[in-house]
Amino acid sequence: MSVTFENLSVADIELDQSNPRIRRFLEMYPDPTPEQVYLALGAGGDGSGEGSSFDQLKNSILSSGGIVQPIIVNRLDGRLICVEGNTRVAIYRSFIEEEAAGDWTHIPAMVHDNLPDESMDAIRLQVHLVGPRAWDPYSKAKYLHQLRTQQLLSFDRIVDFCGGNRREVQEAIQAYADMEKHYRPLVDEGNFDITRFSGFVEYQKPKVKDAVFQHGYSIIDFARWVHEKKIDPLNTVRQIPAVLSNPRAKDAFLRYGMRKAVKELDRPELGTDLRNASLGQLARALTEAVDKLERAEQIRLKAAPEDETVVQLLDCLESLSSLVADLQSP
């Protein structure tokens, strides 16, 4: 297995259809035009900020007159398949179509001969899961799911490639499977929202999953809650055990969603002095309490998102943010 540095004709390079961003797009558009491929790579964005990064990279390459880091290509049976650098190849092609100043017909590449699938997987994982050009979490999980279920790589082998730990890989793969099986059927074609993926990752936590089942619900109900935005923001998935255990909070959640539900959780009674204190006095007291908070207690609270103090602080922050925004508005 050899590798050489070459300037390849961009017309001869095939984009890697195993790239999750391209693959996800091809599932909706089986015969895409070049413009649609650019969209899949991020030219139009996907709700995760990819659009701006694509434009920034394009402007940077145009200003520099080329790329600094060569793409990685696999020469296989006479074909040149881009393993890493699909976006840059698409940008070079767009410059040719736009007749941009400069020579964009050839691109620097590190060319491997007959790379086995496992080596290509290792390159993708190292660059896009832990490297500087990370895929969005959903696309990462999609690729991990493919490696596990279609190429039958062991969890240990996948972790060897991409780092992290086995639990995180397992959670990502299962979250992808749950989202595809239970969330996708609920949405109209073209409206599949990959930003909801983090909610399915949080669902993999044993406390959350156990609470859902113990109260007579299932992953089907959870997917519906995510789709209906009952769980919003998505990090409030962590509040499910506390909410489902509280009759008033549970009722508010099923009727209105998590924002209302957390307000119904049991709150400690306020003493007479606190109830009679002015807003300014309470704000000053809270500021002093936060300033005096010991580091050990801060670490404890950070590790316990369901702690009553954390819930109270987040509730307070929401109310204060709304009030301050109103006070500062013209």
N, C-alpha and C positions, 0 to 999 in steps of 0.2 A: 504494500500500500504506500504510494508515493504522493508527495505534494509539491507543487511548483507554483511560482508566482507568474501570472500572465495578465495581459491586457485583453480582455475578452470583448467580442462584439455583443452589445446588449441585445441585438436582434436574435442572437443564438441561445440566449439564456432563458430557461423555463422557470417561471415562478413556482415556488414550492407549495403544492396544494395540500401538504400536510400541515402547513402553518395554520394554527387554529383560527386566526383572524380571517384568512382567506377561506378556509374550509367552512366556517360558520356562514359566510356570505354566500358561498356556492350552494349551500343547502336551501337558500331562498331563491337564488338565481343560477340555475344549473349551467347556463351558457352565457356567462357575463362578457360584456364588452371590456376593452382595456380601461375605460373610464370607471366602470363598476369595480374593477380590481383595485384601482387606486382608492376608491371609496372603502372597499373592504380593508385596505391597509391603513386607513385612517384619514384620508383626505377629507372625508365628510364627517368624521368623528362617530362615536358610538355611545355618547353619553359619559364617557370616562376620560375626556380630555385629550383623546388621541388626535383630534383635528388640529389643535394648536401645535402639538409637537411635530406633526407632519409638515405643516407650513413653515415652522421654524427651521426644521432640518432642510427643507427645500431651499429656503432663502440662504441658509448658511452654505450649502453646496454651491449654489449659483454664485455667491459672492467670492468663494474660495477657488472657483474654477474646477472643482472636483472633490472627491472624497479622500480622507486621510487614511482611514481604516479599510483595508480591502474586504470585499465580500468573500464568503466561503461557498465554493461550488463543488459539486460532485459530478465527475465525468463518468457516466454510467451508460454502457451500450451505445456510445456515440452521442448521447444527450448530455446537455449541461444543465444540471438542476441546482437552483440556488437554495442552499441549505440555510444560509444566514445572510441577510442583506436584501431581502425582497423589497422593502420600502425604498432602498437606495436605487435598485434596478428600476422600479416603477418611476422614480423621480427622473432618472436619466431618460427614460422613454418619453416622459411628459415634456422634458426640455426639447427633445427632437421634434415632437409634434408641435410644440409652440415656437419652434425655430429660434430658441434662445441663443444668445451669443455664446460661442465656444464650441468645442468638439465634445459631444456627448455620445458618440457612437461606440466608444469603448470604455470599459470600466475595470479598474484594478481588482484582481481576484486571486485568492489562494485556492488552487485547483487540486482536489483530491481525486485519485483514480479508484473507482469502484469501492467507495466507502460502504461498509455493511450498515444495515439499518441501525444496529446498536450504536455505532459511532456517530451516525447522524442524530440519533436521539440525544446522545451525550452533549453534542454541540448545541442543539436547541435548548436543552435544559440549562446548561451552564450560562448561556447568553441571555435567555429570555425568562428564566425563573429566578435566577440569583444575580444576573449580570446587569449592565447599565441600561439595557433596552427591554425592560420587563414588559411582558404581556399583561393585560388586565386579568384580575383574579379568576374570572369565569373562563377565559381562554386557557389560562394555566391549568385549571382543573380539568378542562376538556381534554387537554393533551395528556395529563396524568392518567385520566380515565382510559384513554386510548391505549397508553402503554401497558396499563394493568389488565384490561379486559380483552384487548385485541392482540397485543403482542406478548401478553402473558409474562411481563417482567415482574419479578418479585418486588415486594415493598422495599426490602433491603437494597436491592439493586437500584431502584428509583431514588432512594435516599442517598446512595453513593454518588449518583449523578448530580443531584440538585441540592444536596445539603438539607438542613432542617432536621426534622425528626419524623419517625414513622407515624406517630399520632396525627401530626398536621397533614401528612400526605393522605392518610386514610380518611380524615375528615373532609378534605377537599374533594376527593374522589366520590365519597358518599353524598356530599352536598350537591355535586354536579348531577349524580344519578337521580337524587330526589327531585331536584329542580326540573330536570328533563321529563321525568315520569309524571310529576304531579302538578307542576306550575305551567309548563308549556301548553297542555291541553286547555287551560283556562283563558289563554290570551289569544287575540286575533292574530292571524298571520302578519308578520312584519312588526308586531308590537311587543315582541319578547324583550323584556327589560333585563339586561344582564346585570344592571346595578343592584338588583334585588338578590343577587347571589350571596352577599354577605349574610343575609338573614338565614339562609339555609346552612351556612357554615356554623352560625351560632346555634342553630337547632341541633347540631351534632353533639353538643355538650350534654353529658348524661343527666344532669339535673333538669335541663329544659325538656329533653325528650321524655324522661320518666314522668315529669309533671303533666305533660300533654296526655300521655297514655293513662296515667292514674286517674285523671279527671274525665275519662271517657271520650277523648278525642284521638285523632290520628294525624299522620303526615298529610293526609288529604285535607283535613280541616286547616292545618297549619299553612299549606300552600294557598288555600282560599283566603286566609287572613292576610297573607303577604300580598296577594293580588288585589284585595279590596282595600289595601293600605290601613288595615286595622292595626298592623304593627308598623308604626312609623314614629320616630326614626327607627331604623332597623336594629340599632344597638339595644333597643328596649325588648328585644327577644329575651334578654337576660331577666326581665321582670316577670316572665310568664309564670314561674313557680309561685311567686308571691301573689300575683294577681289571681290566678286560678284558685288559690287557697282562701281567698277573701271573697265572700258572697257579693258584697257591694261592688268591689273592684271587678270581679268577674262579670257581673251584669253590665257595668259601664263599658268594659272591654268589648263584649259581644255586641253591644248597641252602638257604641261610638268610637271605640278604638283605644289604643294604649295610653294616649295622652290623658284622656279622661280617667282611665282606670287607675293610673298611679296616684291620682289625686284622691282616690277613694280608699287607698290603703290606710290602715289604722295609724293614726297620728297620736303622739303623746299629748296629754292635756297641758295647756299653757297655764302657768301660774298667774295670779292676779296682777303681780307687778309687770310681767311681760305683756299682758293684754292691755295694760294702761300706758305702756311706754309709747313714746312717739316714734314715728318711722325713722327719724334721724337718730334717736337713741339706739334703736334696734340695729340700724346700719353700722353705727360706731361699735356697738358691742360685738357684732358679727365680725367686723374687721379686726378687732383686737383678738378675738378667739382664733381667727385664721392665722394671724401673725404669730400667735403663741403655740400653734399646733406643732407638736413634736414630730420629728421625721419618722419615727417608728410608727406613730399613729397614722401618718399620711400613707406610709407603705401598706399598713393594714387595710385602710379604706380602699386603696387602689386595687387591692387583691380581692375585695369583697363588694362587687357592684350592687348586690342585693341588700347590703347593709342599710338600715333605716336612715342613718346619717347621710349616706351617699344619695339616697332617694330624696331626702329632704333638701339637700343642697342643690340637686338638679332642678327640683321643683321651684326652689327659691330663685335660682338663676334664670329660669324661664320667665317668671313673673317680673323680676328686676329688669331683664333685657327688654321686655315689652314696655315697662314703665319708662325706662331711660330713653328708649327710642321715641316714645311719645313726647317726653319732656324736651328732647333735643330737636324735634321736628319744627319747621317754621310756623 
